[in-house]
Amino acid sequence: MEMQKIKPINSFEENNSELVGLIVNQFKLDLDSAHGISHWRRVREIGDYLAKQTGADIEVLTLFAYLHDSKRENENDEPYHGLRAMVFMDDLYKKGLLGNLSTGQWMHLMTACTFHCLPNEKSGDITVQTCWDADRLDLWRVGIEPQKQFLNTDFAKQDNVIQLWNSFND
């Protein structure tokens, strides 16, 4: 299988080319699919925006953005892709490819990835909540308006925040 290469467009991709390459090259869907790299990049961007208000951990948010949908096998309802992503992350973590995460950061990342596809799941952790909100605010890409009842942080639930991300998909 030929290795896919992407052109880095942000500092994370530039500084973590080996990790991003591993994620990209094991991804089973088209990289340009609805759950592919453009989505990962938008989730990172939305997460950065939200974290400025919520105080969420940017390192966890960034890893979440690139890993949460990395083990999808189709574009439809797929409730176990988060669990598969967590198993994949565990392998990357044991190989030292996820940086120097603290135990708390690791636990938040595992929780965020494992349960992100369950809209009724709740967390008391602001970083996990912000990860989930960053993903859900990108539902516009598939023609779905994010619903407040499935968002977690007060900041993300604001109408102007929800609508802001719609403009990035026009």
NUDO-867122 format. One line per field, with one value per atom (N, C-alpha, C, CB): residue number from 1; x, y, z. Coordinates in nm, 4 decimals, decimal comma, always signed. Each point is the difference from the previous one (the first is absolute). Glycine has a CB too. Example, Ala and Ser with C-alpha at 12.3 -4.5 7.8 and 13.67 -1.06 7.14 Angstrom:
<nodes>
i	c(1:1:1:1:2:2:2:2);
c1	c(+1,3190:-0,0890:+0,0900:-0,1892:+0,1542:+0,0820:-0,0770:+0,1184);
c2	c(-0,5690:+0,1190:+0,1200:-0,1173:+0,2223:+0,1190:+0,1090:-0,0628);
c3	c(+0,7800:+0,0000:+0,0000:+0,1246:-0,1966:+0,0060:+0,0730:-0,2145);
</nodes>
This chain:
<nodes>
i	c(1:1:1:1:2:2:2:2:3:3:3:3:4:4:4:4:5:5:5:5:6:6:6:6:7:7:7:7:8:8:8:8:9:9:9:9:10:10:10:10:11:11:11:11:12:12:12:12:13:13:13:13:14:14:14:14:15:15:15:15:16:16:16:16:17:17:17:17:18:18:18:18:19:19:19:19:20:20:20:20:21:21:21:21:22:22:22:22:23:23:23:23:24:24:24:24:25:25:25:25:26:26:26:26:27:27:27:27:28:28:28:28:29:29:29:29:30:30:30:30:31:31:31:31:32:32:32:32:33:33:33:33:34:34:34:34:35:35:35:35:36:36:36:36:37:37:37:37:38:38:38:38:39:39:39:39:40:40:40:40:41:41:41:41:42:42:42:42:43:43:43:43:44:44:44:44:45:45:45:45:46:46:46:46:47:47:47:47:48:48:48:48:49:49:49:49:50:50:50:50:51:51:51:51:52:52:52:52:53:53:53:53:54:54:54:54:55:55:55:55:56:56:56:56:57:57:57:57:58:58:58:58:59:59:59:59:60:60:60:60:61:61:61:61:62:62:62:62:63:63:63:63:64:64:64:64:65:65:65:65:66:66:66:66:67:67:67:67:68:68:68:68:69:69:69:69:70:70:70:70:71:71:71:71:72:72:72:72:73:73:73:73:74:74:74:74:75:75:75:75:76:76:76:76:77:77:77:77:78:78:78:78:79:79:79:79:80:80:80:80:81:81:81:81:82:82:82:82:83:83:83:83:84:84:84:84:85:85:85:85:86:86:86:86:87:87:87:87:88:88:88:88:89:89:89:89:90:90:90:90:91:91:91:91:92:92:92:92:93:93:93:93:94:94:94:94:95:95:95:95:96:96:96:96:97:97:97:97:98:98:98:98:99:99:99:99:100:100:100:100:101:101:101:101:102:102:102:102:103:103:103:103:104:104:104:104:105:105:105:105:106:106:106:106:107:107:107:107:108:108:108:108:109:109:109:109:110:110:110:110:111:111:111:111:112:112:112:112:113:113:113:113:114:114:114:114:115:115:115:115:116:116:116:116:117:117:117:117:118:118:118:118:119:119:119:119:120:120:120:120:121:121:121:121:122:122:122:122:123:123:123:123:124:124:124:124:125:125:125:125:126:126:126:126:127:127:127:127:128:128:128:128:129:129:129:129:130:130:130:130:131:131:131:131:132:132:132:132:133:133:133:133:134:134:134:134:135:135:135:135:136:136:136:136:137:137:137:137:138:138:138:138:139:139:139:139:140:140:140:140:141:141:141:141:142:142:142:142:143:143:143:143:144:144:144:144:145:145:145:145:146:146:146:146:147:147:147:147:148:148:148:148:149:149:149:149:150:150:150:150:151:151:151:151:152:152:152:152:153:153:153:153:154:154:154:154:155:155:155:155:156:156:156:156:157:157:157:157:158:158:158:158:159:159:159:159:160:160:160:160:161:161:161:161:162:162:162:162:163:163:163:163:164:164:164:164:165:165:165:165:166:166:166:166:167:167:167:167:168:168:168:168:169:169:169:169:170:170:170:170);
c1	c(+0,0842:-0,0842:+0,0884:-0,1840:+0,1541:+0,0776:-0,0362:+0,0124:+0,0895:-0,0215:-0,0548:+0,1859:-0,2934:-0,0550:+0,0790:-0,2305:+0,2525:+0,0635:-0,0953:+0,2317:-0,2353:-0,0813:+0,0924:-0,1997:+0,1544:+0,0748:-0,0428:+0,0185:+0,0745:-0,0363:-0,0550:+0,1770:-0,2857:-0,0570:-0,0013:-0,1393:+0,1884:+0,0041:+0,1207:-0,2531:+0,2803:+0,1186:-0,0081:+0,0264:-0,1449:-0,0116:+0,0452:-0,1895:+0,1409:+0,0375:+0,1485:-0,2314:+0,2867:+0,1428:+0,0859:-0,0523:+0,0129:+0,0805:-0,0255:-0,0001:-0,1022:-0,0376:-0,0221:-0,1056:+0,1943:-0,0192:-0,0049:+0,1162:-0,0377:-0,0030:-0,1363:+0,2481:-0,2977:-0,1302:-0,1109:+0,0828:-0,0848:-0,1039:+0,0086:+0,0051:+0,1154:+0,0161:-0,0576:+0,2034:-0,1802:-0,0567:-0,1526:+0,2047:-0,2601:-0,1461:-0,0578:+0,0170:+0,0400:-0,0479:+0,0097:+0,0703:+0,0402:+0,0231:-0,0753:+0,2200:-0,2751:-0,0823:-0,1484:+0,1775:-0,2137:-0,1390:-0,0635:+0,0542:-0,1656:-0,0613:-0,0897:+0,0101:-0,0545:-0,0867:+0,0845:-0,1889:+0,1247:+0,0673:+0,0410:-0,1331:+0,2555:+0,0508:-0,0815:+0,2276:-0,2932:-0,0832:-0,1465:+0,1573:-0,1873:-0,1380:-0,0472:+0,0353:-0,1629:-0,0604:+0,0655:-0,2128:+0,2738:+0,0672:+0,1519:-0,1992:+0,2497:+0,1437:+0,0732:-0,0504:+0,1637:+0,0936:-0,0544:+0,1781:-0,2646:-0,0578:-0,0832:-0,0036:-0,0691:-0,0779:+0,0932:-0,1831:+0,2887:+0,0944:+0,0579:+0,0560:-0,0206:+0,0583:-0,1015:+0,1534:-0,2794:-0,1027:-0,0275:-0,1023:+0,0987:-0,0218:+0,1127:-0,1213:+0,2426:+0,1121:-0,0208:+0,1537:-0,1920:-0,0212:-0,1150:+0,0869:-0,1969:-0,1140:+0,0412:-0,1638:+0,2368:+0,0468:+0,0881:-0,0129:+0,1034:+0,0845:-0,0858:+0,1853:-0,2842:-0,0903:-0,0764:-0,0225:-0,0348:-0,0772:+0,0874:-0,1578:+0,2782:+0,0885:+0,0386:+0,0862:-0,0836:+0,0314:-0,1046:+0,1146:-0,2347:-0,1073:-0,0189:-0,1108:+0,1316:-0,0290:+0,1203:-0,1697:+0,2907:+0,1202:+0,0394:-0,0594:+0,0051:+0,0310:+0,1466:-0,2383:+0,2881:+0,1389:+0,0183:+0,0215:+0,0582:+0,0208:+0,0698:+0,0123:+0,0807:+0,0710:-0,0963:+0,2086:-0,2960:-0,1002:-0,0964:+0,0184:-0,0629:-0,0917:+0,0598:-0,0963:+0,2227:+0,0649:+0,0122:+0,1262:-0,0835:+0,0096:-0,1377:+0,2032:-0,3022:-0,1369:-0,0420:-0,0548:+0,0818:-0,0422:+0,0502:-0,0009:+0,1259:+0,0597:-0,0273:+0,1751:-0,2164:-0,0166:-0,1456:+0,2158:-0,3071:-0,1348:-0,0729:-0,0098:+0,0285:-0,0658:+0,0977:-0,1685:+0,2890:+0,1055:-0,0250:+0,1555:-0,2412:-0,0277:-0,1394:+0,1558:-0,2133:-0,1292:+0,0188:-0,0796:-0,0219:+0,0027:-0,1072:+0,0898:-0,1805:-0,0993:-0,0473:-0,0728:-0,0044:-0,0464:-0,1325:+0,1175:-0,1762:-0,1314:+0,0108:-0,0920:-0,0214:-0,0038:+0,0923:-0,2375:+0,3358:+0,0991:+0,0408:+0,0836:-0,1590:+0,0175:+0,1327:-0,2440:+0,3186:+0,1226:+0,1284:-0,1215:+0,1109:+0,1235:+0,0773:-0,1091:+0,0395:+0,0682:+0,0814:-0,1827:+0,1268:+0,0718:+0,1213:-0,2146:+0,1979:+0,1150:+0,1080:-0,1535:+0,1106:+0,0959:+0,0776:-0,1497:+0,0821:+0,0662:+0,1051:-0,2082:+0,1783:+0,0958:+0,1208:-0,1883:+0,1631:+0,1062:+0,0868:-0,1465:+0,0820:+0,0726:+0,0868:-0,1844:+0,1328:+0,0763:+0,1301:-0,2141:+0,2068:+0,1185:+0,0984:-0,1378:+0,0871:+0,0849:+0,0640:-0,1457:+0,0681:+0,0480:+0,1142:-0,2300:+0,2119:+0,1031:+0,1276:-0,1799:+0,1678:+0,1173:+0,0618:-0,1001:+0,0427:+0,0531:-0,0302:+0,1757:-0,2797:-0,0302:-0,1024:+0,0528:-0,1031:-0,0992:+0,0572:-0,1757:+0,3064:+0,0611:+0,0069:-0,0829:+0,0993:+0,0146:-0,1276:+0,2452:-0,3503:-0,1268:+0,0054:-0,1183:+0,0592:-0,0149:-0,1071:+0,0702:-0,0804:-0,1037:-0,1382:+0,1499:-0,1697:-0,1292:-0,0323:+0,0306:+0,0672:-0,0209:-0,0348:+0,1609:-0,0887:-0,0251:-0,1416:+0,2430:-0,2856:-0,1355:-0,1057:+0,0850:-0,0623:-0,0953:-0,0052:+0,0424:+0,0726:+0,0048:-0,0715:+0,2173:-0,1927:-0,0661:-0,1519:+0,2052:-0,2494:-0,1434:-0,0614:+0,0358:+0,0289:-0,0532:-0,0130:+0,1028:+0,0000:-0,0046:-0,0982:+0,2364:-0,2339:-0,0836:-0,1484:+0,1780:-0,2194:-0,1426:-0,0512:+0,0215:+0,0624:-0,0421:-0,1189:+0,2333:-0,2554:-0,1071:-0,1318:+0,1740:-0,1783:-0,1221:-0,0562:+0,0844:-0,1808:-0,0451:-0,0569:-0,0457:-0,0014:-0,0573:+0,1012:-0,2179:+0,3413:+0,1053:+0,0347:+0,0923:-0,0636:+0,0346:+0,1350:-0,2449:+0,3115:+0,1262:+0,0020:+0,1204:-0,0579:+0,0169:+0,1294:-0,1332:+0,2119:+0,1295:-0,0115:+0,1149:-0,0657:-0,0133:+0,0765:-0,0278:+0,1394:+0,0746:-0,0770:+0,2156:-0,2697:-0,0810:-0,1223:+0,0785:-0,1450:-0,1170:+0,0363:-0,0964:+0,2094:+0,0419:+0,0369:+0,0820:-0,0197:+0,0286:-0,1298:+0,2037:-0,3009:-0,1274:-0,0691:-0,0227:+0,0265:-0,0626:+0,0699:-0,0681:+0,1998:+0,0753:-0,0416:+0,1943:-0,2114:-0,0439:-0,1431:+0,1531:-0,2417:-0,1413:-0,0252:-0,0582:+0,1387:-0,0178:+0,0412:+0,0388:+0,0253:+0,0357:-0,1031:+0,2411:-0,3553:-0,1061:-0,0536:-0,0607:+0,0832:-0,0423:+0,0545:-0,0092:+0,1276:+0,0641:-0,0851:+0,2208:-0,3100:-0,0883:-0,1455:+0,1573:-0,1768:-0,1339:-0,0859:+0,0157:+0,0463:-0,0748:+0,0335:-0,0012:-0,1029:+0,0223:+0,0213:-0,1411:+0,2517:+0,0240:-0,1133:+0,2497:-0,2928:-0,1091:+0,0553:-0,1542:+0,1036:+0,0495:-0,0052:-0,0745:-0,0284:-0,0129:+0,1120:-0,2464:+0,3197:+0,1106:+0,1358:-0,1428:+0,1409:+0,1229:+0,0177:-0,0203:+0,1425:+0,0308:+0,0342:+0,0773:-0,0063:+0,0454:-0,0966:+0,2391:-0,2533:-0,0878:+0,0443:-0,0477:+0,1789:+0,0514:-0,0432:+0,1968:-0,1814:-0,0360:-0,1493:+0,1941:-0,2752:-0,1456:-0,0536:-0,0126:+0,0969:-0,0446:-0,0318:+0,1398:-0,2503:-0,0422:+0,1093:-0,2346:+0,3026:+0,1025:+0,1186:-0,0707:+0,1020:+0,1098:-0,0422:+0,0818:-0,2023:-0,0509:-0,0006:-0,1426:+0,0913:-0,0110:+0,1363:-0,2243:+0,3197:+0,1333:+0,0584:+0,0357:-0,0491:+0,0637:-0,0755:+0,0878:-0,2137:-0,0736:+0,0639:-0,2115:+0,2608:+0,0591:+0,1272:-0,0955:+0,1580:+0,1215:-0,0305:+0,1134:-0,2391:-0,0394:-0,0790:-0,0011:-0,0090:-0,0749:+0,0799:-0,1170);
c2	c(-0,1181:+0,1181:+0,1240:-0,1240:+0,2168:+0,1227:+0,0935:-0,0246:+0,0818:+0,0922:+0,1320:-0,1090:+0,1566:+0,1307:+0,1070:-0,0979:+0,2067:+0,1148:+0,1166:-0,0823:+0,1577:+0,1206:+0,1195:-0,1225:+0,2337:+0,1238:+0,0585:+0,0432:-0,0290:+0,0576:+0,1415:-0,1400:+0,1692:+0,1345:+0,0718:-0,0789:+0,0121:+0,0653:-0,0521:+0,0275:+0,0344:-0,0359:-0,1424:+0,2406:-0,2873:-0,1372:-0,0983:+0,0680:-0,0510:-0,0907:+0,0106:+0,0189:+0,1005:+0,0181:-0,0660:+0,2145:-0,1988:-0,0501:-0,1461:+0,2291:-0,2871:-0,1392:-0,0785:+0,0740:-0,0560:-0,0611:-0,1523:+0,1954:-0,2579:-0,1462:-0,0464:-0,0036:+0,0659:-0,0359:+0,0229:+0,0577:+0,0589:+0,0305:-0,0986:+0,2446:-0,2789:-0,0980:-0,1353:+0,1203:-0,1644:-0,1277:+0,0045:-0,0390:+0,1481:+0,0134:-0,0024:+0,1331:-0,0524:+0,0111:-0,1340:+0,2407:-0,3096:-0,1215:-0,1229:+0,0921:-0,0883:-0,1130:+0,0299:-0,0643:+0,1887:+0,0421:-0,0759:+0,2302:-0,2978:-0,0876:+0,0727:-0,1784:+0,2978:+0,0746:+0,0911:-0,0090:+0,0675:+0,1001:+0,1151:-0,0651:+0,1100:+0,1069:+0,1278:-0,1005:+0,1165:+0,1177:-0,0226:+0,0628:-0,1723:-0,0309:+0,0946:-0,2419:+0,2324:+0,0856:-0,0158:-0,0145:-0,1012:-0,0242:-0,0019:-0,1296:+0,1836:-0,0006:+0,1219:-0,1329:+0,1591:+0,0987:+0,1422:-0,1428:+0,1829:+0,1347:+0,0135:+0,0176:-0,1229:-0,0008:+0,0058:-0,1312:+0,0514:+0,0006:+0,1393:-0,2413:+0,3055:+0,1350:+0,1011:-0,0567:+0,0456:+0,0924:-0,0242:+0,0096:-0,1346:-0,0292:+0,0613:-0,2147:+0,2088:+0,0643:+0,1508:-0,1826:+0,2426:+0,1444:+0,0419:+0,0039:-0,0767:+0,0298:-0,0202:-0,0695:-0,0382:-0,0259:+0,1112:-0,2412:+0,2909:+0,1131:+0,1208:-0,0840:+0,1120:+0,1129:-0,0172:+0,0313:-0,1490:-0,0242:+0,0044:-0,1386:+0,0821:-0,0089:+0,1361:-0,2131:+0,3142:+0,1347:+0,0485:+0,0490:-0,1028:+0,0368:-0,1023:+0,1190:-0,2464:-0,1045:-0,0350:-0,0899:+0,1196:-0,0374:-0,1456:+0,1722:-0,2364:-0,1411:-0,0164:-0,0389:-0,0814:-0,0356:-0,0116:-0,1215:+0,2119:+0,0048:-0,1259:+0,2496:-0,3029:-0,1203:-0,1168:+0,0795:-0,0984:-0,1068:+0,0264:-0,0381:+0,1615:+0,0366:-0,0297:+0,1776:-0,1427:-0,0210:-0,1484:+0,2140:-0,2929:-0,1445:-0,0589:-0,0115:+0,0555:-0,0452:+0,0287:+0,0395:+0,0818:+0,0404:-0,0962:+0,2367:-0,2792:-0,0857:-0,1484:+0,1713:-0,2091:-0,1424:-0,0470:+0,0153:+0,0724:-0,0453:-0,0766:+0,1947:-0,1586:-0,0707:-0,0826:+0,1818:-0,1970:-0,0656:-0,1482:+0,1632:-0,2254:-0,1432:-0,0273:-0,0451:+0,1439:-0,0218:-0,0964:+0,2301:-0,3119:-0,0943:+0,0312:-0,1727:+0,2648:+0,0481:+0,1377:-0,2370:+0,3014:+0,1365:+0,0031:+0,0733:-0,1885:-0,0059:-0,0163:-0,0973:+0,0696:-0,0218:-0,1162:+0,0884:-0,0602:-0,1017:+0,0167:-0,0067:-0,0535:+0,0278:-0,0477:-0,0142:-0,0701:-0,0539:+0,0633:-0,2103:+0,3100:+0,0589:+0,0764:+0,0171:+0,0372:+0,0680:-0,0974:+0,1698:-0,2858:-0,1036:-0,0481:-0,0705:+0,0511:-0,0393:+0,1087:-0,1369:+0,2634:+0,1106:-0,0043:+0,1401:-0,1721:-0,0084:-0,1108:+0,0866:-0,2005:-0,1108:+0,0416:-0,1684:+0,2353:+0,0515:+0,1008:-0,0354:+0,1253:+0,0991:-0,0663:+0,1624:-0,2654:-0,0702:-0,0552:-0,0588:+0,0041:-0,0500:+0,1140:-0,1847:+0,2965:+0,1159:+0,0537:+0,0569:-0,0554:+0,0493:-0,0883:+0,0924:-0,2231:-0,0938:+0,0111:-0,1545:+0,1989:+0,0195:+0,1384:-0,1581:+0,2383:+0,1333:+0,1030:-0,1111:+0,0886:+0,0903:+0,1086:-0,1883:+0,1885:+0,1005:+0,1064:-0,1731:+0,1863:+0,1017:-0,0430:+0,1723:-0,0766:-0,0263:+0,0345:+0,0449:-0,1168:+0,0250:-0,0435:-0,0285:+0,1080:-0,0411:-0,1086:+0,2299:-0,2958:-0,1021:+0,0612:-0,1274:+0,2465:+0,0673:+0,0333:+0,0936:-0,0419:+0,0308:-0,1273:+0,1942:-0,3014:-0,1277:-0,0488:-0,0572:+0,0672:-0,0449:+0,0858:-0,0804:+0,2113:+0,0875:-0,0308:+0,1781:-0,2013:-0,0334:-0,1327:+0,1254:-0,2252:-0,1297:+0,0142:-0,1179:+0,1901:+0,0199:+0,0746:+0,0025:+0,1063:+0,0813:-0,0817:+0,2035:-0,2796:-0,0791:-0,1162:+0,0631:-0,1344:-0,1192:+0,0325:-0,1015:+0,2099:+0,0287:+0,1154:-0,0858:+0,1408:+0,1178:-0,0258:+0,0761:-0,1998:-0,0311:-0,0346:-0,0809:+0,0993:-0,0265:+0,1344:-0,2304:+0,2860:+0,1376:+0,0241:+0,0134:-0,1161:+0,0185:-0,0223:-0,0711:+0,0354:-0,0209:+0,1343:-0,1997:+0,1989:+0,1220:-0,0178:+0,0532:+0,0585:+0,0028:+0,1258:-0,1298:+0,1211:+0,1163:+0,0740:-0,1155:+0,0657:+0,0603:+0,0987:-0,2072:+0,3292:+0,1046:-0,0332:+0,1659:-0,2347:-0,0358:-0,1022:+0,0473:-0,1478:-0,1005:+0,0677:-0,1826:+0,2672:+0,0716:+0,0837:+0,0060:+0,0614:+0,0867:-0,0825:+0,1700:-0,2859:-0,0905:-0,0371:-0,0915:+0,0482:-0,0426:+0,1159:-0,1738:+0,2931:+0,1159:+0,0363:+0,0832:-0,0906:+0,0320:-0,0935:+0,0828:-0,2093:-0,0968:+0,0297:-0,1738:+0,1971:+0,0204:+0,1320:-0,1377:+0,2390:+0,1268:-0,0096:+0,1191:-0,2288:-0,0213:-0,0870:+0,0222:-0,0454:-0,0755:+0,0740:-0,1028:+0,2334:+0,0774:-0,0599:+0,2049:-0,2672:-0,0531:-0,1055:+0,0464:-0,1108:-0,1019:+0,0469:-0,1777:+0,3091:+0,0572:-0,0115:-0,0519:+0,0309:-0,0129:+0,1182:-0,2531:+0,3247:+0,1092:-0,0586:+0,1587:-0,1234:-0,0498:+0,0430:+0,0085:-0,1000:+0,0247:+0,0244:-0,1431:+0,2473:+0,0393:-0,1135:+0,2307:-0,3137:-0,1061:-0,1039:+0,0347:-0,0369:-0,0935:+0,0673:-0,1338:+0,2626:+0,0719:+0,0026:+0,1418:-0,1233:-0,0148:+0,1288:-0,2222:+0,3117:+0,1215:+0,1146:-0,0769:+0,1642:+0,1151:+0,0858:-0,0021:+0,0144:+0,0815:-0,0575:+0,0667:-0,1968:-0,0628:+0,0069:-0,1522:+0,1597:+0,0034:+0,1348:-0,1717:+0,2722:+0,1325:-0,0023:+0,1096:-0,0473:+0,0016:+0,0528:+0,0315:+0,0754:+0,0579:-0,0938:+0,2270:-0,3086:-0,0970:-0,1129:+0,0565:-0,1057:-0,1064:+0,0487:-0,0931:+0,2124:+0,0536:+0,0345:+0,0895:-0,0516:+0,0354:-0,1113:+0,1421:-0,2651:-0,1126:-0,0415:-0,0767:+0,1193:-0,0239:+0,0766:-0,0361:+0,1540:+0,0837:-0,0621:+0,2010:-0,2944:-0,0642:-0,1149:+0,0642:-0,0973:-0,1100:+0,0449:-0,1437:+0,2730:+0,0514:-0,0156:+0,1626);
c3	c(+0,0000:+0,0000:+0,0000:+0,1217:-0,2101:-0,0099:+0,1149:-0,2507:+0,3115:+0,1102:-0,0538:+0,1328:-0,0715:-0,0351:+0,0729:-0,0378:-0,0285:+0,0635:-0,0084:-0,0579:+0,1647:-0,0005:+0,0153:+0,0976:-0,1478:+0,0187:+0,1337:-0,2517:+0,3450:+0,1304:-0,0161:+0,1103:-0,0388:-0,0086:+0,1343:-0,1889:+0,2934:+0,1302:+0,0786:+0,0001:+0,1118:+0,0782:+0,0548:+0,0603:-0,0258:+0,0485:-0,1068:+0,1492:-0,2705:-0,1084:-0,0325:-0,0923:+0,0975:-0,0268:+0,1072:-0,1164:+0,2424:+0,1116:+0,0338:+0,0872:-0,1454:+0,0305:-0,1287:+0,2164:-0,3121:-0,1319:+0,0071:-0,1012:+0,1886:+0,0112:+0,0503:+0,0442:+0,0612:+0,0554:-0,1022:+0,2294:-0,2917:-0,0985:-0,1162:+0,0648:-0,1071:-0,1070:+0,0370:-0,0723:+0,1954:+0,0460:+0,0007:+0,1402:-0,0920:+0,0046:-0,1413:+0,2139:-0,3009:-0,1381:-0,0725:-0,0034:+0,0196:-0,0789:+0,0484:-0,0496:+0,1690:+0,0430:-0,0181:+0,1645:-0,2001:-0,0150:-0,1171:+0,0949:-0,0697:-0,1002:-0,0999:+0,1688:-0,1350:-0,0901:-0,0883:+0,1676:-0,2661:-0,0819:+0,0911:-0,2081:+0,1962:+0,0851:-0,0157:-0,0161:-0,0976:-0,0252:+0,0358:-0,1810:+0,2496:+0,0381:+0,1109:-0,0649:+0,0970:+0,1029:+0,1367:-0,1252:+0,1497:+0,1279:-0,0145:+0,0743:-0,1838:-0,0274:+0,0521:-0,1982:+0,1364:+0,0536:+0,0058:-0,0873:-0,0047:+0,0096:+0,1270:-0,2509:+0,2846:+0,1236:+0,1204:-0,1131:+0,1128:+0,1130:+0,0204:-0,0436:-0,0668:+0,0079:+0,0519:-0,1897:+0,1473:+0,0496:+0,1474:-0,2282:+0,2712:+0,1419:+0,0828:-0,0583:+0,0089:+0,0691:+0,0075:-0,0786:-0,0329:-0,0032:+0,0920:-0,2351:+0,2302:+0,0874:+0,1455:-0,1808:+0,2083:+0,1358:+0,0538:-0,0494:-0,0343:+0,0406:+0,0356:-0,1479:+0,0639:+0,0226:+0,1318:-0,2496:+0,2705:+0,1222:+0,1241:-0,1321:+0,1229:+0,1168:+0,0545:-0,0898:+0,0045:+0,0476:+0,0991:-0,2167:+0,2076:+0,0925:+0,1116:-0,1873:+0,1555:+0,0997:+0,0863:-0,1557:+0,1076:+0,0738:-0,0201:+0,1664:-0,2669:-0,0272:-0,0397:-0,0720:+0,0902:-0,0303:-0,1512:+0,2215:-0,2785:-0,1454:-0,0518:+0,0144:+0,0622:-0,0454:-0,0158:+0,1144:-0,0185:-0,0076:-0,1158:+0,2496:-0,2620:-0,1088:-0,1370:+0,1462:-0,1638:-0,1295:-0,0316:+0,0296:+0,0666:-0,0233:-0,0266:+0,1471:-0,0728:-0,0229:-0,1441:+0,2429:-0,2895:-0,1346:-0,1062:+0,0752:-0,0631:-0,1021:+0,0218:-0,0263:+0,1456:+0,0293:+0,0107:+0,1165:-0,0819:+0,0367:-0,1105:+0,1502:-0,2757:-0,1108:-0,0825:-0,0079:+0,0557:-0,0780:-0,0271:+0,0980:-0,0217:-0,0182:-0,0554:+0,1869:-0,2494:-0,0664:-0,1151:+0,0647:-0,0862:-0,1111:-0,1029:+0,1539:-0,1187:-0,0957:+0,0444:-0,0562:-0,0294:+0,0276:+0,0764:-0,2066:+0,2299:+0,0626:+0,1506:-0,2092:+0,2717:+0,1440:+0,0350:+0,0136:+0,0657:+0,0333:+0,1466:-0,2407:+0,3326:+0,1421:+0,0616:+0,0122:-0,0785:+0,0612:-0,0508:+0,0275:-0,1165:-0,0519:+0,1082:-0,2247:+0,3220:+0,1104:+0,0843:+0,0037:+0,0202:+0,0746:-0,0787:+0,1106:-0,2413:-0,0830:+0,0010:-0,1463:+0,1457:+0,0059:+0,1311:-0,1462:+0,2548:+0,1298:+0,0006:+0,1105:-0,1695:-0,0083:-0,0843:+0,0239:-0,1355:-0,0855:+0,0769:-0,2034:+0,2750:+0,0803:+0,1052:-0,0383:+0,1005:+0,1029:-0,0585:+0,1200:-0,2413:-0,0682:-0,0286:-0,1021:+0,0524:-0,0277:+0,1282:-0,1965:+0,3041:+0,1293:+0,0515:+0,0515:-0,0601:+0,0468:-0,0821:+0,0765:-0,2021:-0,0859:+0,0191:-0,1657:+0,2552:+0,0273:-0,1065:+0,1243:-0,2033:-0,1113:+0,0330:-0,1489:+0,2708:+0,0375:+0,0931:-0,0273:+0,0293:+0,0840:+0,1452:-0,1566:+0,2417:+0,1434:+0,0751:-0,0176:-0,0143:+0,0662:+0,1457:-0,2182:+0,3055:+0,1388:+0,0063:+0,0854:+0,0270:+0,0177:-0,0176:+0,1564:-0,1022:-0,0132:-0,1449:+0,2281:-0,3011:-0,1419:-0,0768:+0,0160:+0,0126:-0,0679:+0,0264:+0,0189:+0,1052:+0,0350:-0,0706:+0,2242:-0,2310:-0,0686:-0,1496:+0,1717:-0,2322:-0,1421:-0,0278:-0,0203:+0,1042:-0,0192:+0,0137:+0,0882:+0,0118:+0,0208:-0,1180:+0,2490:-0,2898:-0,1095:-0,1282:+0,1039:-0,1384:-0,1237:+0,0088:-0,0416:+0,1509:+0,0140:-0,0083:+0,1398:-0,0772:+0,0137:-0,0862:+0,2278:-0,3172:-0,0765:-0,0911:+0,0091:-0,0494:-0,0943:+0,0706:-0,1600:+0,2902:+0,0763:+0,0468:+0,0756:-0,1480:+0,0264:+0,1391:-0,2386:+0,3055:+0,1333:+0,1119:-0,0933:+0,0572:+0,0998:+0,0641:-0,1289:+0,2568:+0,0731:+0,0690:+0,0349:-0,0153:+0,0725:+0,0859:-0,1837:+0,2984:+0,0858:-0,0288:+0,1734:-0,2685:-0,0297:-0,1158:+0,0830:-0,0646:-0,1016:-0,1279:+0,1833:-0,1728:-0,1206:-0,0826:+0,1193:-0,0567:-0,0705:-0,0617:+0,1585:-0,0822:-0,0513:-0,1224:+0,2317:-0,2259:-0,1102:-0,1229:+0,1655:-0,1460:-0,1131:-0,0698:+0,1180:-0,0419:-0,0581:-0,0705:+0,1787:-0,1187:-0,0628:-0,1307:+0,2262:-0,2292:-0,1219:-0,1136:+0,1391:-0,1084:-0,1012:-0,0442:+0,0989:-0,0047:-0,0329:-0,0714:+0,1970:-0,1707:-0,0699:-0,1468:+0,2160:-0,2531:-0,1404:-0,0736:+0,0645:-0,0040:-0,0679:-0,1219:+0,2185:-0,2237:-0,1161:-0,1291:+0,1426:-0,1365:-0,1213:-0,0688:+0,1028:-0,0276:-0,0572:-0,0018:+0,0810:-0,0710:-0,0109:+0,1240:-0,2348:+0,3507:+0,1250:+0,0901:-0,0187:+0,0640:+0,0938:+0,1398:-0,1409:+0,2059:+0,1361:+0,0942:-0,0410:+0,1246:+0,0933:+0,1408:-0,1403:+0,2043:+0,1320:+0,1020:-0,0507:+0,0429:+0,1007:-0,0090:-0,0059:-0,1077:-0,0149:+0,0174:-0,1528:+0,1836:+0,0305:+0,1511:-0,2100:+0,2541:+0,1417:+0,0719:-0,0563:-0,0105:+0,0674:-0,0275:-0,0182:+0,1161:-0,0171:-0,1178:+0,2454:-0,2655:-0,1097:-0,1353:+0,1428:-0,1613:-0,1284:-0,0282:+0,0267:+0,0769:-0,0171:-0,0464:+0,1753:-0,1793:-0,0441:-0,1499:+0,1807:-0,2178:-0,1402:-0,0921:+0,0764:-0,0363:-0,0874:-0,0180:+0,0740:+0,0251:-0,0110:-0,0932:+0,2333:-0,2170:-0,0885:-0,1442:+0,1868:-0,2088:-0,1362:-0,0620:+0,0630:+0,0197:-0,0499:-0,0855:+0,2020:-0,1568:-0,0693:-0,1242:+0,2170:-0,2309:-0,1234:-0,1157:+0,1321:-0,1038:-0,1054:-0,0589:+0,1143:-0,0445:-0,0494:-0,0954:+0,2116:-0,2279:-0,0868:-0,1216:+0,1990:-0,2195:-0,1161:-0,1270:+0,1468);
</nodes>
